[in-house]
């Protein structure tokens, strides 16, 4: 079951969020885990609670992992330009079997989930922006305005123009340059911890972060752009500002931003599992809603992990800046954002010599090997297959060992149960100031944290950082920084 449920009232034909103020007769209510399932059964969204403004569906549903991974791919846009047959092939089953599993566990087919996703995004653009309706259609991933009109009528029982006329005055966002959008999340949300993590690892030229705002360059359909993220005071959402020359495919920009910040996670079951452990409980209580920072671009984060092998975070960041300056693509006019380049792609880095930026022979070879494997399709970082299969594929690349593979799986692939037990930072965090746990001992301790070991790792790194700061204040520290934290 997803974190949010939807209540559909058979007598009105309307479905609501579970926190809607409407109080229908319980005997007339059907409960759905997915909005797409309610819509597939003919219900339309409530105008009062507006379910389309909820956080996206948490992809880790109760049921088979195969369906979970397929849902993630649909939310990533796998069906915007592909078919159910292609989606099924990516997860290793037939299209018929995948549809049957979706009907049983989600309540809608993959195509219906994708259609609901596009319709909800278009509805938000109608509320929050002044973009022309034609532009909204292509921004939301529809192939034509006619298709958008048909789907919006089926989903919301009104045409786009009528829906826009019904928006509330405070829904509209006004931006001084760029396009502003709201990003909902399930509270609690540890924003300060997340932006600190990203800021400490911001790749010079590609990313820039302050205490309040994160910015980075992006590439959409070959065109460079910029996104900005911040959390407005006293508001229950993040704000995304997008700077692009065109808005086609904007839905993918928003979803990638959500993935990077882990906004679709449900902190309640995660916290309930981890707070039961005496080691993690203090951090879980002190910092509820911890997220696992993900990736804007999976390959970029994989490269950052390789650059971070056996060096400090600051040293890895320096190397990343050199790599971008030497091999990235310059983008003019971004000095006001503190940005200069887009990150080089796998095909580019597969042919370069990393020793030019100061990498050791071994790390330069690992970088080239990984880039080549990604460019050739031998390593796919989309999370379509299971964690074990991803780790096997990564460790088949020369120079990629267990620590590197687990960290790439965690941040680049969004694997909730990845756990680099040999990481020095994790071992320090788990030691509580005492002798370091061995990797084997930490791995055994982590068994009770499944399937949320990646979130446990985030808390252990936080504990390690707190311990390091205490040691510095008391004078019990050396020159070595906490190393091994991915990226």
C-alpha positions in Angstrom: 0.0 0.0 0.0 1.3 3.5 -0.8 1.7 6.1 1.9 -1.4 8.0 0.7 -4.6 6.2 0.2 -7.5 7.6 -1.8 -11.2 7.2 -0.8 -13.7 7.0 -3.7 -17.4 7.6 -3.0 -19.6 5.4 -5.2 -22.6 7.7 -4.8 -20.9 10.8 -6.1 -18.2 9.3 -8.4 -15.5 11.4 -6.7 -12.3 10.2 -5.1 -10.4 12.2 -2.3 -7.2 12.1 -0.4 -7.4 10.3 2.9 -7.1 13.7 4.7 -10.0 15.4 2.9 -12.5 17.2 5.1 -15.4 15.5 3.3 -17.2 12.8 5.4 -19.1 10.3 3.2 -20.9 7.3 4.5 -18.3 4.6 5.1 -20.5 2.1 3.4 -20.2 4.0 0.1 -16.4 4.3 0.1 -13.9 2.3 -1.8 -10.2 2.6 -0.8 -7.5 2.8 -3.5 -3.7 2.9 -3.1 -3.2 4.7 -6.4 -5.1 7.6 -7.9 -4.7 5.9 -11.3 -6.7 2.9 -10.0 -9.6 5.2 -8.8 -9.5 6.9 -12.2 -9.5 3.6 -14.1 -12.7 2.7 -12.2 -14.3 6.0 -13.4 -13.9 8.3 -10.4 -12.8 11.9 -10.8 -10.6 13.9 -8.5 -12.2 16.0 -5.7 -12.2 19.7 -6.3 -11.8 20.4 -2.5 -8.7 18.3 -1.6 -7.3 18.1 -5.1 -5.5 14.7 -5.0 -3.3 15.7 -7.9 -1.4 18.0 -5.6 -0.3 15.1 -3.3 3.2 13.7 -3.4 3.7 11.2 -6.1 3.0 7.5 -5.4 5.7 5.9 -3.2 6.9 3.1 -5.6 7.7 0.5 -2.9 4.2 -1.0 -2.6 3.3 -4.1 -0.7 3.7 -6.9 -3.3 6.3 -8.0 -5.7 9.5 -6.1 -6.2 9.0 -6.5 -9.9 5.9 -4.3 -9.8 7.7 -1.8 -7.6 10.5 -1.5 -10.1 8.1 -1.2 -13.0 6.2 1.5 -11.2 9.4 3.4 -10.7 10.2 3.1 -14.4 6.7 4.4 -15.4 7.1 7.4 -13.0 10.5 8.0 -14.7 8.7 8.3 -18.0 9.3 4.8 -19.5 6.0 4.9 -21.3 6.2 8.5 -22.6 8.1 7.3 -25.6 7.9 3.5 -25.1 5.4 0.7 -24.9 4.2 -1.7 -22.3 6.1 -4.4 -24.2 9.3 -2.5 -23.9 8.7 -1.8 -20.2 8.0 -5.5 -19.6 11.3 -6.5 -21.4 13.2 -4.1 -19.1 12.0 -5.9 -16.0 12.2 -9.4 -17.6 8.6 -10.5 -18.1 6.0 -10.6 -20.8 3.7 -7.6 -21.3 0.7 -9.7 -20.6 2.2 -10.9 -17.3 3.1 -7.4 -16.3 -0.4 -6.1 -17.0 -1.9 -8.9 -15.0 0.4 -8.1 -12.0 -0.3 -4.4 -12.2 -4.1 -5.0 -12.3 -3.8 -7.2 -9.2 -1.3 -5.1 -7.1 -1.9 -1.5 -8.4 -5.4 -1.6 -9.7 -4.5 -0.1 -13.1 -2.4 -1.0 -16.1 1.0 0.5 -16.7 -0.5 2.7 -19.4 -3.2 3.9 -17.1 -0.6 4.8 -14.4 1.4 6.7 -17.0 -1.8 8.5 -18.3 -2.7 9.5 -14.7 0.8 10.8 -14.1 0.6 13.1 -17.2 -2.9 14.3 -16.4 -2.0 15.2 -12.8 1.1 17.1 -13.9 -0.9 19.0 -16.6 -3.5 19.9 -14.0 -0.8 21.3 -11.7 0.6 23.4 -14.6 -2.9 24.7 -15.3 -3.1 25.8 -11.6 0.4 27.1 -10.9 1.5 28.6 -14.2 0.3 30.9 -17.0 1.8 28.6 -19.7 -0.4 28.3 -22.8 -2.5 25.1 -22.8 -0.8 23.9 -25.9 2.6 24.3 -24.2 1.3 22.5 -21.1 0.3 19.5 -23.2 3.8 18.9 -24.5 5.4 19.8 -21.2 3.3 17.1 -19.5 4.4 14.4 -22.1 1.2 14.3 -24.2 1.8 13.6 -27.9 -0.8 16.2 -29.0 -3.3 18.7 -27.7 -6.1 16.5 -28.8 -4.8 13.7 -26.6 -4.4 16.0 -23.6 -8.0 17.3 -24.0 -9.4 13.8 -24.2 -7.4 12.5 -21.2 -8.2 15.6 -19.1 -11.9 15.2 -19.8 -11.7 11.5 -18.8 -9.7 12.2 -15.7 -11.2 15.4 -14.4 -14.5 15.6 -16.4 -13.6 19.0 -17.8 -11.5 20.5 -20.6 -8.2 22.2 -19.7 -9.6 25.7 -20.3 -12.4 25.0 -17.8 -10.0 23.6 -15.3 -7.8 26.6 -15.4 -10.8 28.9 -15.0 -11.5 27.1 -11.7 -8.1 27.5 -10.1 -7.7 29.4 -6.8 -6.0 32.8 -6.9 -3.3 31.7 -4.5 -2.5 28.6 -6.7 -0.7 30.8 -9.3 3.0 31.1 -8.7 4.9 34.2 -10.1 8.6 33.9 -10.7 11.1 36.7 -11.5 12.6 34.8 -14.3 12.1 31.0 -14.9 9.0 29.0 -14.1 8.1 28.2 -10.5 6.5 24.9 -9.4 5.6 23.3 -6.1 7.1 20.0 -5.0 5.0 18.2 -2.4 6.5 15.7 0.0 5.4 13.5 2.9 6.5 15.1 6.3 8.6 15.1 8.2 11.4 16.2 5.8 15.0 16.9 6.9 15.7 19.7 4.4 18.6 21.2 6.3 20.4 17.9 6.4 19.8 17.3 2.7 20.9 20.6 1.4 24.0 20.4 3.6 24.9 17.1 2.1 24.4 18.4 -1.4 26.3 21.6 -0.7 29.3 19.8 0.7 29.5 17.8 -2.5 28.5 20.4 -5.0 30.5 19.9 -8.2 32.1 23.2 -9.2 30.6 24.6 -12.4 27.7 22.1 -12.4 26.2 22.7 -9.0 26.1 25.5 -6.5 24.5 25.5 -3.1 24.0 27.9 -0.2 22.3 27.3 3.1 19.0 28.0 1.5 19.2 27.3 -2.3 20.5 24.5 -4.5 21.2 25.2 -8.1 22.6 23.1 -11.0 22.8 22.9 -14.7 20.7 20.3 -16.6 20.4 19.1 -20.1 16.9 18.3 -21.6 16.7 16.9 -25.1 20.2 18.3 -25.8 19.4 21.8 -24.6 21.1 23.2 -21.4 19.2 24.8 -18.6 19.2 25.5 -14.9 17.1 24.4 -11.9 16.9 26.0 -8.5 15.4 24.4 -5.4 14.6 25.9 -2.0 12.1 25.5 0.8 9.9 28.5 1.4 9.4 29.4 5.1 6.2 28.3 6.7 5.1 26.2 3.6 4.6 22.5 3.4 6.4 22.0 0.0 9.6 22.8 -1.8 9.8 25.3 -4.6 11.4 24.4 -7.9 12.4 27.1 -10.4 13.2 26.0 -13.9 15.1 28.0 -16.5 14.8 26.4 -20.0 14.5 27.7 -23.5 11.5 25.4 -24.1 9.1 23.5 -22.0 8.6 20.2 -23.9 9.3 17.3 -21.4 9.1 19.5 -18.3 7.4 16.6 -16.5 10.8 14.8 -16.7 12.6 17.7 -15.1 10.2 17.8 -12.2 10.4 14.0 -11.7 14.2 14.0 -11.8 14.2 16.8 -9.2 11.9 14.7 -7.0 14.2 11.6 -7.4 17.3 13.6 -6.5 15.7 14.8 -3.3 13.9 11.5 -2.5 10.6 13.3 -2.2 8.4 10.3 -2.8 9.8 8.4 0.2 7.4 7.8 3.1 9.3 8.6 6.3 6.8 6.9 8.6 7.6 3.2 8.0 11.2 4.0 7.6 11.4 5.8 10.9 9.3 3.1 12.6 11.8 0.4 11.6 15.0 2.3 12.4 13.9 3.9 15.7 13.6 0.5 17.2 17.4 0.1 17.1 19.2 1.7 20.1 22.1 2.8 17.9 20.0 4.7 15.4 17.2 5.9 17.6 18.9 9.1 18.8 19.5 10.2 15.2 16.1 9.2 14.0 14.4 11.2 16.8 16.7 14.2 16.4 16.5 14.3 12.6 13.1 12.8 11.5 12.4 12.6 7.8 16.0 11.9 6.7 16.2 11.3 3.0 18.8 9.5 0.9 20.1 12.0 -1.6 19.6 10.6 -5.1 20.8 11.6 -8.5 19.9 14.2 -11.1 21.9 12.1 -13.5 22.8 8.5 -12.4 26.0 8.4 -14.4 27.2 11.7 -12.9 26.7 10.4 -9.4 28.4 7.1 -10.3 31.4 9.1 -11.5 31.5 11.1 -8.2 31.6 7.8 -6.3 34.6 6.6 -8.3 36.3 9.9 -7.7 35.6 9.5 -4.0 37.5 6.2 -3.7 39.9 6.4 -0.7 39.9 10.2 -0.6 38.0 12.9 1.5 34.8 14.6 0.3 36.7 17.9 -0.3 39.4 16.1 -2.4 36.7 14.3 -4.5 34.9 17.6 -5.1 38.2 19.2 -6.3 38.7 16.3 -8.7 35.1 16.6 -10.0 35.7 20.3 -10.6 38.8 19.6 -12.7 37.0 16.9 -14.6 34.1 19.3 -15.5 36.5 22.1 -16.5 38.5 19.7 -18.7 35.8 17.6 -20.2 32.4 19.2 -19.6 30.5 21.5 -21.9 30.7 25.2 -21.2 27.4 27.1 -21.0 27.5 30.8 -21.4 25.5 33.3 -19.3 25.2 31.3 -16.1 27.7 33.3 -14.0 24.9 34.8 -11.9 24.0 31.3 -10.8 27.6 30.3 -9.9 27.5 27.8 -12.8 29.6 27.3 -15.9 29.3 23.8 -17.4 27.2 20.7 -17.9 28.6 17.4 -16.8 30.3 15.2 -19.4 28.4 12.1 -20.6 29.5 8.5 -20.5 30.6 8.4 -24.2 32.9 11.3 -23.6 34.5 10.0 -20.4 35.0 6.5 -21.8 37.7 8.0 -24.1 39.6 10.3 -21.8 42.6 9.8 -19.6 41.7 10.6 -16.0 45.4 11.2 -15.2 45.1 14.6 -16.8 43.1 15.8 -13.8 45.3 14.1 -11.2 43.7 10.7 -10.8 45.9 7.8 -10.0 46.4 5.1 -12.6 44.0 2.8 -10.9 41.3 5.3 -10.5 41.7 6.7 -14.0 41.2 3.2 -15.3 38.2 2.6 -13.1 36.6 5.8 -14.4 37.2 4.9 -18.0 36.0 1.3 -17.5 32.8 2.4 -15.8 32.1 5.1 -18.5 32.6 2.6 -21.2 30.3 0.0 -19.6 27.5 2.6 -19.2 28.0 3.9 -22.8 27.9 0.4 -24.2 24.9 -0.6 -22.1 26.7 -3.3 -20.1 25.8 -1.3 -16.9 22.3 0.2 -16.7 21.6 2.6 -13.8 17.8 2.8 -14.1 16.9 0.5 -11.2 14.9 -1.8 -13.5 16.5 -5.0 -12.1 17.1 -6.0 -8.5 19.8 -4.7 -6.2 21.8 -8.0 -6.4 21.8 -7.9 -10.2 22.9 -4.3 -10.2 25.7 -5.0 -7.8 26.9 -8.0 -9.9 26.9 -5.9 -13.1 28.8 -3.0 -11.4 31.4 -5.3 -9.8 32.1 -6.9 -13.2 33.6 -3.5 -14.2 37.4 -3.5 -13.4 38.1 -1.1 -10.6 34.6 -1.2 -9.1 34.6 -3.0 -5.8 31.9 -3.7 -3.3 32.0 -0.2 -1.6 31.8 1.6 -5.0 29.0 -0.7 -6.2 26.9 -0.3 -3.1 27.3 3.5 -3.1 26.4 3.8 -6.8 23.4 1.5 -6.2 22.3 3.7 -3.2 22.6 7.1 -4.8 22.6 6.7 -8.5 20.0 3.9 -8.7 17.9 4.8 -5.7 18.2 1.3 -4.1 16.6 1.7 -0.6 18.5 -1.4 0.8 22.0 -0.7 -0.5 24.5 -0.6 2.3 28.3 -0.2 1.9 29.3 -2.0 5.2 33.0 -1.4 4.6 32.6 2.3 4.5 34.8 4.1 7.1 32.2 6.7 7.8 29.5 4.1 8.5 31.8 2.1 10.8 32.7 5.3 12.7 29.0 6.2 13.0 28.2 2.8 14.3 31.0 2.7 16.8 29.6 5.4 19.1 33.1 6.6 19.9 34.3 3.1 20.7 36.4 0.7 18.7 35.5 0.6 15.0 33.1 -2.2 14.0 34.5 -4.6 11.4 32.6 -4.5 8.0 31.3 -8.0 8.8 30.0 -7.0 12.2 28.3 -3.9 10.8 26.8 -5.9 7.9 25.4 -8.4 10.5 24.0 -5.5 12.6 22.4 -4.0 9.5 20.3 -7.1 8.8 17.6 -5.8 11.2 17.4 -2.5 9.2 16.2 -4.2 6.0 14.6 -3.1 3.7 15.7 0.5 4.7 19.5 0.1 5.1 20.2 3.0 2.8 18.3 5.3 5.2 20.2 3.7 8.1 23.4 4.6 6.3 22.3 8.2 6.1 21.8 8.3 9.9 25.2 6.6 10.5 26.9 9.2 8.3 25.2 11.9 10.3 26.3 10.3 13.6 29.9 10.0 12.2 29.8 13.7 11.3 28.6 14.7 14.8 31.3 12.5 16.4 33.9 14.1 14.2 32.8 17.6 15.2 32.8 16.7 18.9 36.4 15.4 18.5 37.5 18.6 16.9 36.0 20.7 19.7 37.8 18.6 22.3 41.1 18.5 20.4 40.9 14.8 19.8 41.3 14.8 16.0 44.0 14.3 13.4 44.3 15.7 9.9 42.2 13.0 8.3 38.6 13.8 7.4 35.7 11.4 7.5 36.1 9.7 4.1 34.1 7.3 2.1 30.8 9.1 2.1 29.6 8.6 -1.5 29.8 11.5 -4.0 
